[in-house]
Amino acid sequence: MSEDAGNGIINKNVSMINYQVEDIKNLIYTVRGKQVMLDSDVAMLYHYETKNINKAMKRNINRFPEDFCFQLTEKEVENLRFQIGTSSLNKETYGGRRYLPYVYTEQGISMLAGVLKNEIAIQVSISIIRAFIEMRRFISLNGQIFQEISDIKGQLLEHDKKFDEVFDELQRKQETEFKQSIFFDGQIFDAYSLIIDIIRQARQKILIIDNYIDDSILKMLSKKNKNVEVVIFTTQNSNIRKLDIQKFNKQYPVLKLAYTNKFHDRFIVIDNKELYHIGASLKDLGKKCFAISKIEDDEYVNRISNYT
C-alpha cells in the first residue's frame, strides 16, 4: 500500500472501513482522568501514518487545547505499556518514533476529523465517538461497582499497614524479651549480631562498660540510631585512640570516652532502662565460650547507671 503524498492516507478505499464499536472500545484508555486514544491507534483507524496525524494536529494547534490532545510523560507511557503491553509503546523508540506519543480525547478526535477533511476520517470518527459514548455509559452504569472495588483496595491497604505495625511490634517485643544466651567458641557472627540488635534498641543513650575496649566497638556503634548518645567507660590500658573517636563523632555523633577502674565485668545499659551483663569483652566476642544475660531488676539498672 502506497501513501498518498498529499494527505498521508495509506488506503483510500472507504468501502473497506468497517470497525465495530466493541473493537474500538478496547483502544480507549484512561489517562489523567480522561478517556483517550493513542495517536498510533487513531492513525491506524484512519489509515494514516502516525506522524501525519500529529503533523495535522500541530498545524492546527490552536484547535487542540490540552483537553483535546496532550503528550504523555515517560511515566504515563510506562504505566500504559505495563497495562496493555503494546509494541507501539516500546521504551526505546515508542514504536519507531523518538518522541513521546500523543493521545486524543473524544473532542480531539472529532476536531481531527474536521482538520483532515476526508471521507475516511469522517466515517471512522463517527465509530470512534460512538465507542467513547459506550464507554461513558458503561462507566456510569458500573460506577458504584468501581467505587466499591476502590474502597476494598483502600481497606486492604489499610489492613496491610496495620499488619506491618503488628509485625513490627512483635519484632520489637522479641528483641526486648531477650533473657540470656550462651555463645560457644567460633560463634563470632552470632554474638556480634546480638550486640548490634541490643545497640539498635537505644533511642536516647547507650552506656558501655568494658575494661578492654578497642576500635572494633566503633564498627558496632555505627549501627546505632541517629542522635543516640554513647558513653564508654574503660581503663587507660584500652586499645582505642582519641583520634578514632574524633573521626567517629564527625559521622555518628555523639560518642564520649571516660576512664574508670571500678568494674571487673562488662555491661551495656540502654536508655537507662535495660541492663545487659556480658561475660566477655566486646572485642573478643565468640572467641571463647561466654554468656550474655539481661538483668531486669530496676535497682541494678539504676545503680550501674549512676555508679559510673
N, C-alpha and C positions, 0 to 999 in steps of 0.2 A: 504494500500500500504506500503510495507516494503522498507527501504532504503538499497541500495547496500553498503556493508561495504567497498568495495574497492574504489569507486569513488563518493559516496554520491548521486547517481541518485535515485530519488524516483520512476520513471516509465521509463522503457527502451523501451516501445512499440513505435517504430518510426512511424508506420503507423497511430498512433493517433495524431501525431503532425501536426496540420493544422491551423496555425494562419493567419488571414487576416491582410494585411498591415494597413488598417484603424484602426483595434483594437490596433495594436502596437503603432501607432502614438499617441493614447490617453495616452500612458505611457511615452511619451517623454516630458521633461520639460526643461526650460531654467534657468540655474544657472551659475553665474559668466560669463555671455555672451556666454556660451556653451550649446549645446543641449545634455542632459544627460538622463539616465535612472537610477532609484533607484536599489540598489543591490537586494532588495526583489522582484522587478518586473522581473529583469533579472533571478533570481533564479527560479521564478515561470514559466517563459517561457522555461527555460532549464530543468525543472522538477528536480531541485536540491534544497537542503536546502540552505538558505541564508548564513549560517556560512561556508558551504563548498565552495561556490562560492568565498567568501572573503579569505578563507584559501588558495585556489589555487592561488589567486592574490598575497597574501603575500609571498607564497613560491617562487614566480617568480617576486618579487617586482621590479627587475631591468628592467623588460619588461613593467612596468606600471608607466611611468612618470606622472606628475600631469595633463598633457593634455589628458591622457588616463583614469585616475581614481583619485578621490580625496574624502576625507572625509568631510561631511558637518559640518558646525558650528551649534551651537544651534539656532542662529538667522535664518540661512538658513532653518533649519528644521521647525522652527515655521512659516516662510513665506510660505513654501511648504504646511505645514499642513493646514494653513489658506486657501490657494488657492484650494487645492484638497480634503481636509478633509479625507484623507486615514487613516485607523486604524493602518497601518504599521508605521505611524509616531506618535504614541502615545507618549505623552511628558514624561511619567514616564519611560517606558522601550523600546520605539521605536520598537513596535511590538514584545515584548518578549525578546528583546536584551537590554543589559545595556551599550550600546555604541552607538555613533552617526553613522548613516548609511553612506555607501559609495555610490557614483554614478559613472557610467561608460559612457564615451563618445563613439561615433561610433568607433573610433580607439581602445578604450579599450575593447569593445565587440568583435571586430574582433580578438584582441590578446587573449582574454579569450577563444574563441572557439579553438584556436590553443593550448592553455595550457591544456584545459580539454580533448582534443583528443578523442572525441566520436561522433558518428553519429548524435545524437540528437543535440548537441551543434552546429555542423557544419550546419545542416539544419535550426535550429532556427536562427542562426546568419545571414544567408542569408536573412531571412524575416525581421529581425531587421534592418539590414543595408539598405534594400530597404525602410523601413519606414523612416529612417533618411534621405535618399535621397529625398523622397517625401516631408518631412518637409522642407528641404532646398529649394526645388523647390517652395513650397507654399510661404515660406517667401520671396524668391526672387521675385516672381510674384506679391506679395502684399506688397512689401517693401514701396512703395510710400504711400499706404493707411495707413500703420502702422506709417509712419513718419508724415502724416497729423493728425492722431489721437494724436500722441505725441505732435505735435505743438498746437493742440486745447487744450490739457490738460495744456500745458505751458501758453497759453493765459488765460485760466480760472483761473489758479493760480495767474497770474499777476492781473487779474480783482479782484480776492478776496483780494489781497494785497491792491489794490487801494481803494476798498470798505472799508477795515479796516481803511485806512488812513482818508478817508472821514468821516467815523463814529466817529473816534477819534477826528477829527477836530470839528464835530458837538457837540460832548460831551464837548469839551473844550469851545466852544462858549456858550453852555448852562450854563456852570459854570461861565464864565466871564460876561455873560449878566444878571446875578442876579442883581435885583434892590433893593428889600426890602421884608421883610416878618415879620409877627407878629405871635408869639407863645403864646399860652394860657396855663393856669395852667395845669401842667401834661404832656406837650409835651416835656419832657426831652430828649428823644432819638432823636426826630426830630431836636431839637435845637443843640444838641451835633453833629449830623451828618452834619449839615450845617457848623458848625465851623470847623469840620475836613475837609470838602470839600474846605473851604477857605484856611486852612493851607496847604493842598496838592498842591495848585496852586503855591506856592512860589518856585522859582528856585534859589534864592540867599539869601534873607533875610526876616525875619518876625519880625515886631515890634509890641509888645503888650503893651497897656497902661491900667492898671486896678489896682485900689487902694486896692482891697480886694482879691488879688490872693491867692490861696493855692496850695498844691501839686497836685490837680486834673488836673491842667493845664499841668503837665508833661505827663500825660497819653495821652492827646490830642496831644501834641507836638511829642510824639513818632511816630506819623503817618506822620510826615513831610518827605520830600525828603532828601536823604543823602547829607550831607555837607552844608545844608541850615543853615545860622546863625540865631540865635534867640536872640532878646534883649527884656527884660521885664522891664518896668518902673512901679513901685508900691510904696507904702508907707512903712515906718518902721513897721507899725502895721500889715502888711500882714502875713498870717499864712503859710509861706513857709521857709524851713530851708536850709541853705547853704550846709549842708550835702546831702540833697536830690538833689540839683543841681550838686554837685560834682559827685554823683553816676550816674546821668542822662548823664553828659558830657562824662563819660567813655564809654557809649554805643551810645549816639546820639549827638555828638558834633556839633556845639558849642552853648551853652546857657550862656548868660550874664544877670546878675541882677543888676539893678540900682534903686536908690530911688529918688522920686520927690513928691512934693505936689502941682504941677502946674495944675493938671487936676481933674475935677469932674466926667466927663463921661468916658466911656470905648471905646477904639479904637483898631483896628488892621490894620496895614499897610503891604501890600505885595509887596516886591521888590521895595519899594519907588514909586510905580505906582498906587496901588489900595488901597483905604481907606474905611474902614467899621466902622460905628458907631453902638455900641451895647448898648442897653438900660438896660442891667443887667450885674452884674459881671459874669465872666465866670464860677465861682464856683456855681452860683445859676441858671444856665440855666434851664428854664422850670418850675421853682418853682412858679413863678408868671408871669402874662402876661407881655410881653416885645416885643420889635421890634429890628430887625437888618436891617440896611439900608446901601446901597453903595453910597458913596459921590463921584461924578465923576468930580468935579471941581479940576483941577490940582493945582490951587493955594492953596487950603486947604490941598491937599496931601503933597505939599512941606512944607507948614507952620507947619503942625503937625510933619512931619519927622524931620524938623530942630529945632523945638521948644523944642524937648526933649534934 
